């Protein structure tokens, strides 16, 4: 199924794609079917509650979807063009990103660990399909990063990589908007203090370069997501999906999840050593950024301060995530308290 969260008729809804350009609302469908076997689904008003209800709820949902195919004459089809799209999961507990997870990055690494590099994106960074990405001058340069999103379906800790995909509820598309200017502004070159390897009671200084991801990865709107949550039965292999990104119609990246340095199961297993994965959590697997054939510019030169949208990320089997670009021009106000 291709599941979605959307607003229509003044209500927040959850449903699925029906045909090539329509949606069915789950709760409208339940009202028409009026079958007591589906009562448990009535208590799930949104995608997060469906995922939290676990495998029994998803099994019931599959059954409703199947029965609905023979009852379409009784059901209201909602045109996709008439809805306001939401991120598939509106209130995830966390969005985990994976940095430099592409073999094309290897040549640029001066030093790097032999494991996935994780960072967090704020929940308020989520943006639905069709919504405008707001760009402010003081953000500096921004570019898109097309990524596979993995949505967690059950609570998991210390996963075995051989069975890690069992905790996946589905897959979606992520555009990991990145502000390189803010990354540079938030860089710190300093002496870090560590316990000495020779004597753990003695402190020693080590030179380090740090940059923190909160602003340049997690500002509001920096995580367009959707439009679908595609269940695993519709996606044979998440590690072999073609990915493309366009800005204003120009192809800036053509890649594949086959070039991820760490596969989905490996990232899940690694992340679960440190974070309890919970239903609704999202993992953004890393940037697919190989330049498109004949592209005039690379992904990292697709500056949304200068280039108009739409910004489109296409992943095979998952559809297209499309967002406009809207520039606002507020001056960054003084955030400091008055000094006496």
LINDA-V157358 format. One line per field, one symbol per residue. ss: DSSP state (h for helix, s for strand, l for the rest). phi: phi as a letter, one per 30 degrees, with the letter a starting at -180 (. if undefined). burial: 1 if it has 9 or more other ideal C-beta (glycine too) atoms within 8 Angstrom, else 0. Layout:
ss = ???
phi = ???
burial = ???
This chain:
ss = lsssssssllsssssssslllsssshhhhhhhhllhhhhhhhllllhhhhhhlhhhhhhhhhhhhhhhlllhhhlllsshhhlsslllllllllssssslllhhhhhhllllllllssssslhhhsslllllsssshhhlllsllssssssslllslllllllhhhhssssssssslslhhhhhhlssssssssslllllllsssssssssllhhhhhllllssslllsslhhhlllllllssssssllssssssshhhllllhhhhhhhhlllllsllllsssllllllllllllllhhhlllllllllssssslllssssslssssllllllllllll
phi = .cdacacaiibdbbabdbidbbbcdedddddddhcddceddddcdbdddddddieedddddeddeddddcbddccddcdedcccdceecdbddaccccchcadddedcddaadcadccbccdddddbdeiddddcceddidbbdbdbdcccdcadabhddedbdddcddlbbcbcdebcddddddcdbcacdcbddddbdccdbcbdbcbbcdeddccdeidbebkdcccdedcbdbdcbcdbbbbbhicdcabaaddcddbdeddddddeddbbddbejdbccdkdcbddddiddbdedcddddccdddcbccbeicjbcbbdcbccbdddddcddecd
burial = 1111111100011111110001111111110110000101100101111110110011011111101100110010111100101111110101111101110110000000000111111100111111101111001111111111111111010010100110111111111111111110011000000001000000000001001010111110111111111111001001101111111001111111101111011111111100001111111111111111001001100111101011111110111011111010000000000000
